[in-house]
């Protein structure tokens, strides 16, 4: 004859973690851990067999007072056939089985190297701490036309980084530059950003600060030498002019007709091919390099940056991330 508890709510038990179909399953008497895992499609490739936990909720139907005990956990080691040492253990209604991910399992992580190298293409990271120098030692020599000083690294935006970018954009007040707000929002919608690197120093000094640790999805690009310099923004005539070794940024601004009346002369910044930026006074002491872009911003206005500066930002070879950093400095 069934008891009151047998005709009540539908009994289930659950399995979570590294199984093909985690979730709730209808309870059946005499079900083992092996039975439930098989119902859930079996173990995934990365599942651990060294530790499977069963969480059982406390439910003393004869209790007259509250207990501090909420659950009890049973841990088991299983073999490849899903058998456990305690063959007499059977699941109870509302038990929760947790199949953990094995700490010894790792997925293949790849980066790609493009441009002027002997063997461009995909390369697997051999350790979790592989650096620029490690990958470059496997791609062969640079071509005679390569420009290692202009090498750049393109990195996928993680969910956490995207969330941070969006929070910055949303935190801007109405007094902030409209252009900056738009760029930040566009950056938050992008899938990648550029990381400024010094590839030559990384290769020459393995393990140094320049020799950054790589991560899944990174793309390293070594460009062809570009013997020109772009000049954009508040100059009389934006153009591209041949690079002359040793010349400072003012030389190139003169090649563009000089500053316009609306130029912020003290806030000129240089965007290098590798994604790094030099701004203001640092431009005077830092060398102009082949392929870089010199940008002259407009004087700050209450309603944000001028159209000429927006256009110059749109034509820059820098990444959105680099432009955002430059803009945030300009608006301080």
C-alpha positions in Angstrom: 0.0 0.0 0.0 1.5 3.4 -1.0 2.4 5.9 1.7 1.5 9.6 1.8 4.9 10.5 0.5 4.6 8.2 -2.6 1.5 10.1 -3.9 3.0 13.6 -3.4 5.3 15.6 -5.7 7.2 14.0 -8.6 10.6 12.8 -7.4 13.7 13.6 -9.4 17.4 13.6 -9.1 19.9 15.7 -10.9 23.3 15.4 -12.5 25.6 18.4 -13.3 29.0 19.0 -14.8 30.9 17.1 -17.4 28.2 14.9 -18.8 26.6 15.2 -22.3 23.1 16.1 -21.0 23.1 17.6 -17.5 19.8 18.3 -15.8 17.0 16.7 -13.9 15.8 13.1 -14.4 12.8 11.3 -13.0 13.7 9.2 -9.9 13.6 5.5 -10.0 14.2 3.1 -7.2 17.6 1.3 -7.0 19.3 3.8 -9.4 23.1 3.9 -9.1 25.5 6.7 -10.0 26.4 4.7 -13.1 22.8 4.5 -14.2 22.2 8.2 -13.9 25.4 9.1 -15.7 24.4 6.8 -18.6 20.9 8.4 -18.7 22.8 11.8 -19.0 24.6 10.5 -22.1 27.8 9.5 -20.4 31.0 11.4 -19.5 32.5 14.1 -21.6 36.2 13.9 -22.6 37.3 16.3 -19.9 35.4 14.6 -17.1 37.3 13.5 -13.9 36.9 10.0 -12.7 38.9 10.7 -9.6 36.1 12.6 -7.9 32.4 12.4 -8.3 30.3 14.0 -5.6 26.7 13.2 -4.5 25.0 15.9 -2.5 22.0 14.7 -0.4 19.7 17.1 1.2 18.8 16.6 4.9 15.2 15.6 5.3 14.3 14.1 8.6 10.5 13.8 8.5 10.4 13.0 12.2 12.4 16.1 13.3 10.8 18.5 15.9 13.3 21.3 15.6 15.6 22.9 13.0 19.0 21.4 12.4 22.2 23.1 11.3 22.8 20.3 8.9 21.6 21.2 5.4 23.3 18.6 3.2 25.6 15.7 3.3 28.2 15.0 0.5 29.5 11.6 -0.6 32.6 11.5 -2.8 33.5 8.6 -5.0 36.2 7.5 -7.4 35.0 5.7 -10.5 36.7 3.7 -13.2 36.4 4.0 -17.0 33.3 1.7 -16.9 31.6 4.2 -14.4 31.8 1.6 -11.6 32.4 2.8 -8.1 34.1 1.0 -5.2 30.9 1.1 -3.1 28.6 -0.9 -5.4 25.8 -0.8 -2.8 25.4 3.0 -3.0 22.1 3.9 -4.4 20.7 7.4 -5.2 17.8 8.9 -3.2 15.1 11.3 -4.4 16.4 14.8 -5.1 20.1 13.7 -4.9 22.5 15.9 -6.9 25.4 14.2 -8.7 28.4 16.4 -9.7 30.9 15.2 -12.3 33.9 17.5 -12.1 36.2 18.7 -14.8 39.6 16.9 -14.7 42.4 19.3 -13.6 44.7 17.2 -15.9 42.7 18.0 -19.0 43.6 20.9 -21.3 42.2 21.9 -24.7 44.3 22.9 -27.6 44.9 26.6 -27.7 46.1 28.2 -30.9 47.5 31.5 -32.0 48.2 32.6 -35.6 51.2 34.4 -37.1 50.7 36.3 -40.3 52.9 38.5 -42.5 56.6 38.5 -43.2 57.8 35.2 -41.7 59.0 32.0 -43.4 56.2 29.8 -42.0 53.0 31.8 -41.3 49.9 30.0 -40.0 48.4 28.5 -36.8 50.6 27.4 -33.9 49.5 25.6 -30.8 50.6 26.9 -27.4 52.7 24.2 -25.8 52.3 25.6 -22.2 50.0 28.1 -20.5 52.9 30.5 -20.2 54.1 30.5 -23.9 55.4 34.0 -24.8 56.0 35.9 -28.0 59.6 34.7 -28.2 58.5 31.0 -27.9 56.2 31.3 -30.9 58.6 33.4 -33.0 61.3 30.8 -32.5 59.0 28.3 -34.4 58.0 30.4 -37.4 61.3 30.7 -39.1 63.2 33.8 -40.1 61.7 37.2 -40.9 61.6 38.1 -44.6 64.0 40.8 -45.9 61.0 43.1 -46.3 59.7 42.6 -42.7 59.3 45.5 -40.3 59.5 43.9 -36.8 59.2 47.3 -35.2 55.7 47.6 -36.6 54.6 44.1 -35.5 51.3 44.1 -33.7 49.2 41.7 -31.7 45.5 41.4 -32.2 43.6 39.9 -29.2 40.1 38.6 -28.7 38.0 40.6 -26.3 36.9 38.4 -23.3 33.4 38.7 -21.8 34.9 40.3 -18.7 36.8 42.9 -20.8 33.7 43.7 -22.8 31.7 44.2 -19.6 34.4 46.6 -18.4 34.3 48.6 -21.6 30.5 48.9 -21.6 30.6 50.1 -17.9 33.1 52.8 -18.9 30.9 54.0 -21.8 27.8 54.0 -19.6 29.5 55.9 -16.8 30.4 58.9 -19.0 28.4 62.0 -18.1 26.6 64.2 -20.6 29.5 66.7 -20.3 32.0 64.2 -21.7 32.9 64.1 -25.3 30.2 62.7 -27.5 32.9 61.3 -29.8 34.5 59.5 -26.9 31.2 58.0 -25.9 30.6 56.7 -29.4 34.1 55.3 -29.8 33.8 53.5 -26.4 30.5 52.0 -27.4 31.8 50.9 -30.8 34.8 49.3 -29.0 32.5 47.5 -26.7 30.8 46.0 -29.8 34.1 44.9 -31.4 35.5 41.4 -31.1 39.2 42.2 -31.0 41.6 44.9 -29.9 45.3 45.6 -30.5 48.0 45.1 -27.9 51.1 47.3 -28.4 54.2 45.1 -28.5 57.9 45.5 -29.1 58.6 42.3 -31.0 62.3 42.9 -31.5 62.9 43.4 -27.8 60.8 40.3 -27.0 62.9 38.2 -29.3 66.2 39.7 -28.1 65.2 39.4 -24.4 63.1 36.3 -23.7 61.2 36.5 -20.5 61.4 40.3 -20.3 58.4 42.6 -19.9 58.2 43.0 -23.7 57.9 39.2 -24.1 54.3 39.0 -23.2 52.4 35.8 -22.4 50.1 34.8 -25.3 46.5 33.5 -25.0 44.0 31.6 -27.1 43.1 33.4 -30.3 46.0 35.9 -30.4 47.1 37.0 -33.9 50.6 38.3 -34.5 51.1 40.3 -37.6 54.5 41.3 -39.0 54.0 44.0 -41.7 56.1 45.0 -44.7 58.3 48.0 -44.2 56.3 51.2 -44.9 58.5 54.2 -45.6 55.8 56.8 -45.1 54.3 58.9 -42.4 50.6 60.0 -42.2 49.6 63.5 -40.9 45.9 63.9 -40.0 43.7 66.2 -38.0 44.1 70.0 -37.5 46.7 70.7 -40.2 46.3 72.7 -43.3 46.4 69.7 -45.6 46.2 66.1 -44.3 48.5 63.9 -46.3 51.1 61.1 -46.4 54.8 62.0 -46.8 58.1 60.0 -47.1 59.8 59.1 -43.8 63.1 60.8 -43.1 65.2 59.3 -40.5 65.9 61.5 -37.4 63.2 64.1 -38.1 60.8 65.1 -35.3 57.0 65.3 -35.7 57.1 69.0 -36.4 59.0 68.4 -39.6 56.1 66.3 -40.9 53.5 68.8 -39.7 55.3 71.4 -41.8 55.0 68.9 -44.8 51.2 69.1 -44.2 51.2 72.9 -44.3 51.5 73.5 -40.6 49.0 73.7 -37.8 45.5 75.0 -38.5 44.1 77.8 -36.3 42.0 75.3 -34.3 44.9 73.0 -33.5 45.8 71.9 -30.0 49.6 72.1 -30.6 50.6 70.8 -27.2 48.4 67.7 -27.5 49.8 66.2 -30.7 50.0 62.4 -30.5 51.7 59.7 -32.6 50.1 56.4 -33.3 52.7 53.7 -34.2 52.2 50.7 -36.4 52.4 48.4 -33.4 49.6 50.1 -31.6 51.5 52.1 -29.1 50.9 55.9 -28.6 53.1 58.9 -27.7 51.3 62.1 -26.7 52.1 65.7 -26.1 55.6 66.4 -24.8 56.6 62.8 -25.3 56.3 63.3 -29.0 59.2 65.7 -29.0 61.5 63.2 -27.4 60.2 60.1 -29.0 61.4 59.2 -32.5 59.0 59.3 -35.4 59.0 55.8 -37.0 58.2 54.5 -40.5 54.5 53.8 -41.0 53.3 55.8 -38.0 50.5 58.4 -38.0 50.7 61.9 -36.5 47.4 63.2 -35.3 46.8 66.9 -34.4 43.6 67.2 -32.3 41.2 70.2 -32.3 40.8 72.6 -29.4 38.3 71.2 -26.9 34.7 72.5 -27.3 31.8 72.1 -24.9 29.9 69.9 -27.4 32.8 67.5 -27.9 35.4 67.1 -30.6 35.2 68.7 -34.0 34.3 67.0 -37.2 37.8 67.3 -38.6 39.2 65.4 -35.6 36.5 62.7 -35.9 37.4 62.2 -39.6 41.1 62.0 -38.7 40.3 59.3 -36.1 38.3 57.4 -38.6 41.2 57.2 -41.0 43.9 56.3 -38.5 45.7 53.0 -38.8 45.5 52.6 -35.0 43.1 50.2 -33.3 40.0 51.4 -31.6 41.5 50.6 -28.2 44.5 52.8 -28.9 42.3 55.7 -30.0 40.2 55.4 -26.9 43.3 55.6 -24.7 44.5 58.7 -26.6 41.1 60.4 -26.4 40.8 59.7 -22.7 44.2 61.4 -22.1 43.2 64.4 -24.3 40.0 65.0 -22.4 41.5 65.0 -18.9 
